[in-house]
Amino acid sequence: MNVASPAQTGKLGMALVDAVEDALRRADLDADGAFDVVDPDDGSVIAVLPSQRSDAVAAAVARAEHDMRDTALPLHERIRILDAVAQTVSDEATTFAHALASEGVKTYAEARAEVGRCIQTLRLSAMAAHALTGALLPLGSTARLTAHHGYYRYGPIGVTAALTPYNDPLNLVAHKLGPAMAAGNSVVLYADQRTPLSALLLCRAFWRAGTPVSTLQVLLGDGGEIVPTLLGDSRVRAVTATGGGRLARAVEQSIGTRKLILELGGVCPAVVGRDADLDLAAEKLAAGAFSAAGQNCLHPQVIAVEDAVYEAFVRRLQHRFDARSAGHKFDAASACGPLIDSTAAQRVDAFVADALHKGARPVTGGSPTVTPLHRQPLLLRDVRQDARLWTEEVFGPVTAVRSVTDVAAGLRAVAHSGGLQASVFTSNVHTAESAVATLRQPSVVINDADVRFDGMPFGGDGTAGLNREGPAFAVRELSSIQTVLQQQQHSVPRESATRS
């Protein structure tokens, strides 16, 4: 398959073209078609990749299950590989960033930052493998088992399916592969059809470091066909996935009793108190609004602001929106790039229309810029709580604000917004403590927004997901625990043995 035409090669750069072609050769894919990878910045086809179908999925799972018994890597080798892959990504950071920015929604500056996070995630995964130690069981604490000793240990769980989205097409792949490989599992990876190049490059780094191809396989093609087939295969013993509503429905239909790490995103609300540093709050929330053009699972989409400072805060936020603009991803002046495709753009427009119909007023932004997939991030004020924008994830560059009487009312106003994270801006430690106790989001941030340390337990509960990522946590989720109990044997006295 051609990675790019001669004209497109100039756009991608020969280093990236050569790397992707090498990854495809190593992957040795069983494919019967092809699909285009399109740059949403201008609609150009930047790669033509092999497309697989359901029979290829079944073959990949069978190979992963069979070969895992023969190619299982010892712990020290898994740690070495993870460290080596992290070093490869560091050495080839420019190529990785170029791939990420070319195929996805992030500006080149955002892509460079994601490459750095990927390196950290891989190194944290190696550290997590070091800590996968097990422990002795305190059997002496019960008289019933004083004649026993015991321990538990971690081992591979088996074939792991890894499903990754388009918005963080490198670091979220690392969050799936790193812990799964640290645990000793074989992995079958499906990378979002719109952004597969970054995933291919990362798999190539694993293969170059010594990971057998049968232990790490990549699937390319139509997710509507591949994902249900992969999830429906009973030989898959664990699933680690990030996505949206369609993924949630596929998982619900087929997960059964398997291990699951699922991150679904949601609305990430913020509350701004009258005692907050308004400049700080406006700067942090504006940055979160522009990040990945709002296609970010920690996007602070709704903001409840105390009446006493509402107008002053809206002015500060408007000033920061006006100072940034959407544009082409490789333009250093661009604060954010495009939406991923026309379906995403239609969803954003529908949410905005609903909010405006229910009385919201635009403050700044919103108009198409550069191309139909670019949107100047939109700030809407006086958004009602019954607007879709207040309770459903828009996954686009739209921010909704409304006034509330006090912080307590603000916390109530965002109580049903859900999401993975909530932000509270206040200078009062008691207000902060009360907010932490009240909010039900899995992550609460004080005086900041859109914050994630890749080593933290990260994920959702209920509609936002299940269980936690973060290598130290995910590696245990993706492991099997074996308990060993042994009764201590007492030797028979020689004299007794002779008489018998």
Salt bridges, closest charged atoms under 4 A:
ASP22 OD1 - ARG25 NH2 3.75
ASP22 OD2 - ARG26 NE 2.78
ASP22 OD2 - ARG204 NE 2.67
ASP39 OD2 - LYS11 NZ 2.97
ASP39 OD1 - LYS329 NZ 2.72
ASP41 OD2 - HIS328 ND1 3.33
ASP41 OD1 - HIS374 NE2 2.88
ASP42 OD2 - LYS11 NZ 2.97
ASP67 OD2 - ARG63 NE 4.00
ASP67 OD1 - HIS66 ND1 2.90
GLU77 OE2 - ARG80 NH2 2.76
GLU92 OE1 - ARG204 NH1 3.90
GLU92 OE2 - ARG208 NH2 3.00
GLU114 OE1 - LYS106 NZ 2.73
ASP168 OD1 - LYS106 NZ 2.40
ASP192 OD1 - ARG194 NE 2.96
GLU225 OE1 - ARG53 NH2 3.56
ASP233 OD2 - ARG235 NH2 2.71
ASP279 OD1 - ARG316 NE 3.05
ASP279 OD1 - ARG320 NH2 3.61
GLU283 OE1 - ARG320 NE 2.95
GLU283 OE2 - ARG324 NH2 2.81
GLU306 OE1 - ARG274 NE 2.90
GLU311 OE2 - ARG381 NH2 2.73
ASP341 OD2 - ARG194 NH1 2.93
ASP349 OD2 - ARG375 NH2 2.86
ASP354 OD1 - LYS358 NZ 3.14
ASP382 OD2 - ARG361 NH2 2.89
ASP382 OD2 - ARG381 NE 3.07
ASP386 OD2 - ARG384 NH2 2.65
GLU392 OE1 - ARG388 NH2 3.30
ASP448 OD1 - LYS284 NZ 3.68
ASP454 OD2 - ARG117 NE 2.87
ASP454 OD1 - HIS175 NE2 2.71
ASP461 OD2 - ARG468 NH2 3.02
GLU469 OE2 - LYS176 NZ 2.22
GLU469 OE1 - ARG452 NH2 3.14
GLU495 OE2 - ARG499 NH2 2.33
